[in-house]
Amino acid sequence: MEELRRMGLKFNPFPPATTGVAFVEEAWLPAGWENQLKLLINRLAHSVGDKALVIVGGYGSGKTFILHWIASKVLPSLRVQSYFFDNPGVAFYDLANRLLRQVGRYELSKALWEMLYRVDGSQRLQGHLVPLQFSEWLATLKDRETRNQAISLLAQSMTKAGLSADEEIAYRFARVVVDTRERPYYEYRDFVPRSPGTLVAEREEAAYFRTLVRVLIRILEVDGIAFLVDEFEDVALGLRLNKRQASDYIATMRRLLDTAREENLWVILSMTPEGFDQTNRLDPSLVQRFAHRYEIPPLSDAEAVDLVKARLNAARIAPADGLSPFGEDSLQVLRPTTRSSPRRLIKVLWQALTLSIELGDVPPIPNERLKTAEEALFPGAVER
Amino acid sequence: MNLWMRWVNFRILRELLLIVVDFPNELRSKELERIAIDRHILVGRDGKPLGPSSRYHHRRTLERLGLMNKIHDRYVPNAAMPELDVLAARRSIGEALNAEEKTAFANVLLRNDECYDVFFQMFMGGRQHPRDVEDFVSSGNPIELELGTDMNAGEPTVTMRRRNGNEETVMKGTNAVQAVHFGLRSWCVDQLTFVDEMLMTGVGYTLFPIYITAPVSLADVELDLARLLLFDGDWATVRVGDFVLEAAIRYHLPVSRVRGIIEGWLSAFPGLVAAITTNERFITAGQPAGQRALVLKGFARETGGAYVSHVRVHRDIVSLLKERLTRVM
């Protein structure tokens, strides 16, 4: 810590793993990126049809950071609630599973029950003169007859509230609420169609999902729900995608987009360039439904300087200009491929700062440290 | 359309021809085969004699290509074939074909009417027979080849179409698949190397003529490639598979050599060329195990072994390559 103070810093602002979004509250994107992304998102907000955006960039180009920035800085102003996924799985019900686990069974059941209670009137749903809290009401469902009655009433209320016109889907959601008494958490088999006790209507995954989106919008009192899925093509990680799985992957994406079109669901995906190209090859008509695509550009030299300054400013003990503790021209000694990649740049600076501290340097850190760090992390030219 | 072509080993074909040249007008089928087996020519990798069907197809291929004839049940080399001298020049056996022998066989194939009708006419777009490999490379165009199934008849199909064109031929049946895919395509790509191919998801095989021995220097191609890049500001981003395929078609070079240029850039200019890697499992999504290697052919690999789907190239590479070329000269 003392060594860092010598550098004028409270902490090392360059995370060594360079993944994750530890600094998203001090989130900084190059102005050009911000402007372009805000423009695309505003266009989506004011358009009808699929609200689908795909962010395309290589590993380490900033895809995850951009998704989190959108979720925390942009969508709230549009009254859109975000849910973040990575590696959602190939099958559609994997998505429902992960979404509901994020929301939480008890929280969803309570919120849904309270909302229906307001819509449908206390006595009818509760069966009591004195209003009960949700937990108290759950405790009254002691026998099967009472539970079945409660399910029936809730299902009717769901239909009355315009959440679902399908009897079976309404029933399944009612069961989500009522069965919370015994199991206040989800299990994977709850979302596998045709498995015993499943909460998903058979062959109605898409309709079920649409209802889920409507329920969330109503109970959260927002104008929309956003799914942000990072590295969508990596659903295959750990698996070889055979023909059936590749087909499942495409079907899942198609269903997501269909739901996005019919409900106020935003689908914002990140993909590598090859993920996008391969998806296009597997199903060009699907890719065309992504009305907006944002390809992350390489950082310009000026943007690289601004990125480093933004991170340093968050860690400085006292305000300072420039790139201190690094020299003002320090980034120029780095290769273009390092300066233009957020991940590479941050990794090299972490290494350089650490090395400099170990060697007892005082600011400005010699440029030599950056070259050494760069060479260690990304070895130089090798003639084949 | 005569679909006699089957998978055969062209090294074996040449060595069978040597026997017929040594014993003109003396040998019947069984005698030719016996000598070939004794000399370890008509044998598999395990050293055991090839099966009767395979032995038959080797003999028949030589006959149908016109390299030998059967007169009164005995084999005679066809002295009218100009390639015979080249093919019979080298007396050693068990060695891979050299460039001259590959060219000789390729020329024989290209002049053959049946091979033209089944395969080469699609490359030539209705123009007449190519005279030789040179002519084929300069006049031939890339094609796409796709294997499928006729759902109504329940039989396999092979479709060939001109790339960027409307002309298409569909052939049905096992014979067609054997003749086109396992026969001619394999002959030209795998053994005689005057056609190369790449397999792409959603497209099938793209096949195109290449030089057996490239008359262009890779250094010249390299500089040309860099000049083809479209820079947006300081950087150009290309999908390696597409870029390599287009360059290979343009310069009539094997995909592997052009891909080698990109891999060379990644290791020689790490400051100017950035790899965008991808997951191998996703590249090969939906492909049967036997075809995965063909799909991966179009992807470079960085020194760490990861597959590179795209590269980002800085515009300074053009001047560096020019400098390098000047130093070499």
Interface residues (C-beta under 8 A of the other chain):
Chain A: G58 Y59 E233 D234 A236 L237 L239 R240 L241 N242 K243 Q245 A246 S247 Y249 T272 P273 E274 G275 D277 Q278 R281 L282 P284 P297 P298 S300 R335 P336 T337 T338 S340 S341 F378 P379 G380 A381 V382 E383 R384
Chain B: M200 T201 G202 V203 D232 G233 D234 W235 T237 R239 G260 E263 G264 S267 A268 F269 P270 G271 L272 V273 A274 I276 T277 T278 N279 R281 F282 I283 T284 A285 G286 T303 S309 H310 R312 H314 D316
